[in-house]
Amino acid sequence: MTALRRRVIVGTAVVSMALALAACGKAGDKKSDSPGSGSKVIGILLPDTVTARYERFDRPLMEAKIKELCSDCTVTYGNAAGDASKQAQQVNSMITKGVKVLVLDAQDSVSIRSSVQAAVNKGIKVVAYDRLAQGPVSAYVSYDNEKVGELQGQALLDALGPKATPQSKIVMINGDDADPNAAQFKAGAHKILDGKVTIAYEQSGLWKDTVANQKVTAAITSVGAKNIVGVYSANDTMAGGIATALKGAGMHVPLTGQDADLAAIQRILAGTQSATVYKAYKPEADATAEIAVDLLQGKDVTSVADTTATSGSGQSVPAKLLTAVSVTTANIKDTVVKDGMYTLAQICTPDFAQACKANGLQ
């Protein structure tokens, strides 16, 4: 082999190696920008699409606050659509994507425990949002749920007025037993209602308007329309189904709710629902975003999570528990309107214009 040919071969090999190394470097650079390789990725998993608040308020508010606090953070999102097994799969997907912090509103707080553990085993910090999931979560943000139930119970008694007697019969439609909040709402409501009225029929409505409608229809049949003086509904979605059932039976009795859904505010103005509970979504979402970013950056979360809560699996968790407020016709303007949750135009559509005017909203 000539010296010239050897130099050509060696030179070609060197160039090939350099190109190969450059290619590897580019591939590595691309990998370092992807989730799971040191990127700032925060996951958000919400439980259902039936409850209006999650897609309308919780998700966009949290995403906006995270971006405000961490401009180079990436947010990845999933909704379980009411399916606990789907949410478990979504946690696995978040693990695969390499999220560093996972905000989790559990569809089923008990069954999600193994998924929480799996995420933590991979070094992911889990923040329980609105519902306290079982397992080793790093923080929890919600409202004082037992006090929410107390507000609901008191709102029902207030609406009943002189009809609130130990002999008066009410129907109680609670939330989904898979949601730990449901038990707390129920406990708070019982604390206020027990001994003041008779709970003649009590069932879970599973947070679904259709199920709640069926349950109240059954209650009307078993207890009697003339014997029911009021209905406790644990949230506004179910209250919508209940209001339809009451209307179908020709009944006009006090009805509670929770979440301050737009449709519930309009029902309150129209007189088909007595009250709801307003849990301002922005403070809850903002506090959660702050904690998530703090965990991502390795900071202490107790400046935000200033109390503790104990989960169903026995963990003591740093917590932020906010205070809710009961909403009736008397304070719609000073709560959901003042906070910018809804505009008067959104509330006072043509169908509700007269009711708005009668209640001083126009």
N, C-alpha and C positions, 0 to 999 in steps of 0.2 A: 504494500500500500504506500502510495507516495505521501510525502509530508504535507502536500497541498490538500490531498483528499482527507488525511487525518484531521487537519485543521478545520475543514468544512464539516466533518461529522461531529467533532467535539463542539464546534460553535453551534451547530444545529441542536445538539442535545442540551446545551446550556440555555438556549432560547426556549426550547420546549419546556425545560424544568421551570424557567422563570414564568412562562405563561401559565403553567400548571399551578404554581404557587400563587400567582396573582388571582387565578380563578378561585382557588381555595379561600384566599383572603376575602374575595367578594362574597362568596357563599357564606363565610363566617360573619361578615358584616351584616348581611341580610338576616341571618339567624339572630344576631344580637338585637335587631330591631323588632323581632317577633315576640309575641307574648310568651312568657316562660323563660326568657333569657335576660332577666334583669329589667324588663320594661315595667313601667308604672301602670299596671292594669288593675282596675277595680271592677268587680262583677256585681250586678244587681239582679236578684231573683224575687219576683213578686208572685202572689199566690193565684190570682184569678182575674178574669176580664169581666165578670158579671158585676162586681162592685165598681161603680163608676170612678171612684177616687184614684185607683191605682194608675191607670193609664192617663187620666186627665191631670192629676196633680202630683202624686208621689214620684213617679218616674221622672218627668221633666224637671221638677224642682230639685231632686237629688242630683241629677246629671248636671244641671246648671251650676249648683253650688260646688260640686267636685271640680268642675272646669275652672271656676273662679279661684278656688284654693290651690289648684294644681293644674296649670295650663298645659303641661306636657303629659298629663295622665290620660289613659285610654279607659273608656267605660264600655263594658260589654253587658248585654241585657237579655233576660229571658222571663217569660211569664208561664206559670204552670197550667193556666186555664182550668183551675180547679182539680187538677190531677196530681195526687201526691207522688205516684210512681214517675210521672213525667218530670216533676221537680227533682227527684233523686237523680234522674238521668241528666238533668240540667246542671246539677252540682258536679257530676262527673265530667261534663263538658267544660265547665269552668276550670276544673283541675287541669284538664288537658290543655286548655288555652293558656294556662300559666298565670291565672289571676293571683295577685298578692293579698288582696283583701276581698272578702265576699260579704255583701249586704244581703241578708236572707230574711224574707217574710215567709215563714213556713206555712205551707198548705196544711200539713199535719205535723204538729210540733213533736210528736212522739216518734213516728216512723222516720223522720228526717235525721234522727240522732246519729245513725251509723254513717250517713252522708257527711254530717258535720265533722265527725271523728276522722273520716277519710280525708277531708279537706285539711284539717288541722295536722294530720300526719304528714301532709305534703308541705307544711310550713305556711299554710294560708290562715290568715286571721279572719274569723267569722263575726260579723256584727248582726245580732238579731234585731230585726226592724218590726216594730208594731206588735209582733207576737214573739214570745220568748221560746225559742226552739230549745229542745233538750240537747245535751252534749256540751263540749268545752268551748262555748262561745266567749269571745273576748269582751263584748259589751252589748248592751241592750238599750234601745230607745223606743219609748212608747208613751202612752198616757197612763195616769193612775186609773186602771180599768175598773177597780171596785167602786171608785168614786163616780165613774161614768155610769155604772149601774144604779148608784144611789141617785144621781141626777135624773135618770130615766124614771125610776120609781116615784120620786118626788113630783116630777112633771105630771105623771099620771094622776097622782092624788090631787094635785092642784087643779087639774082639768076636771076631775070628778066633783070637786067641791063638796057640797053636802051629801052627795051620793056615795062618798067614801066612808062606808060603814063596815064593820066586821061581817055583816051578813051579805054585803054586795059582792056579786060574783064577777071576776075578771078572767080573761084568757091570757096566758103567758106563752109567747113564742120565742124561744131562746135560739142562740146561734149554734154553730156546728161544734159538737163535743171534741172534734179533733183540733180545734182552735183553743189554746189555753185561755185566751181573752174571754171566750164565751162563758166559761165557768166563773170568771171574775165579775163580768157584767151581771150574771145571774145572781151571784152571791150578794152583790151590792143592791140589786133590785129587791131581793128577798128581805134584806135588812130593813128596807124602808116599807115594803108592802105587807109583810107578815103581821097579822094581828089587826091591820087597818082595813083589809079587804079579804075576801075569800078567793083563793086561786082555784077555780073550778076545773080548769083544764090547762095542762102545761106540757108542751112538746118542743122538740127541736125543729126549726125550719131550715137547718143546714145552710143558712145565709142565702137561700134561693127564694125568689118571689113566688115561683110556681109551687114549691113545697109548702111555704107559709100559707098560700091561698088554700091549698088542700087541707091543711091542718085546721085553719080557722073555719072552713066550711064544715069540717067534721065536728068542731066544737059547737058551732051553731046548732047542728043537728042533735048533738047529745045533751047540751046544756039548755038550749032554747034561746032563740033570738031575744025574747022579752026579758030573759033572766041575766043577760050579759050587759054590764054597765061600762066596760072598757077593755081595751086590749093593750098589753105590753108587747112591743116588738123590739127585738134587740138591735135591729138596724133598719135603715131606710129602704134598702132593696126589698127586704121582706115586707116592710110596711106598705110598699106599693102593691104587692100581691094581696095583702090583707085588706087594704082599702077597697080593692076591687070586689073581694068577697063580701065585705060589709055592705057595699053599695048594692050588690046583687040580692042581698037579704033584706034590703030596705032599712038598714041600721045606720044610725048616726051616733057613734059613741067615741069618747076620747081614745086616741091611738098615739103611742110613742114611736120613736125611731132613734137613729144615730148615724152620723157621718155628714149631716148637712148637705145631702145630695140636692142638686137643683130641683129635681122633681118633688122632693120632700118639702123644700121651701115653698114651692108653688102649692102643694097640698095644704100646707099650714095656712097659707093665705086664703085658700079656697074653703078651709074649714073641715077638710077630710082627714087631716092629721093634726094632732094637738101640739106636738113638740118634737124636736130632734136634739141631738147633742153635737155641738160643733167642736171638733178637734182640729185646730188650725194646722194644716198640713205643712206649711212652710217652716215653722219652728221645728217640727219633728224631722222633716227632710234635711233641714240645714244642720241640725245637731248630728244627725247620722252621717252626713257628708264630712263634717269636721272630724268626727271620730275615725271615719274610714281613712281620711288623709293622714291624720295623726298616726294611726297604726301603720300605714304605708311608710311613713317617715321615721318610724321607731320612737315616736313620742308618747308620753304618758297621756292617757285619755281621761283621767279623773278630774281634769279642769272642766270638762264638759259633762262627763258621767259622774255626777256629784252625789249619787246614792247607790244602793245595791238592791238587787232582786234575786230571789232564789228560784231556779228553774225546776221543772217537774222531775228532772234527774238529779236534783240536789246541789247543783253548782251555784255558788254565790257569785253573781255577775255584776260588774260595775254598770250602773244604769242611769239613764236620764228619764225621769218620769214627769211629763208635762201636765198642766191642769186644763181640763175641758170646761165648756160652758153650755148650759141649756139654752136652746133657742125657741122662742115662740114669736107670735106676731109682734110682741112688744119690743123686741130687740134685733130683728132682722137687719135693720139699717145700721145698727151699732156693732154688728158682728161680721157677717159674711159680706155685706156690702162695703162696710168701712175698711175691711182687710183686703178688698179687691178680689175676693174669691169669685163673686159674680157681680156683674153690672146690673143696674136697674133695667136696662134694655133686655138683658138675658132673662131676668125674672119676670118682668112685666110684659110678657108677650100678649097679643090680642085676647087670648082666652083668659088671661089673668089681670087684664088692665083694670077692670072694675074693682076686683079684690085689692089690687095694689093701691088704688085711689082711696078705698075705704079704710085702708090701714096706713095711710100717710106716706106711701112710697112713691107717689107721683104728684 
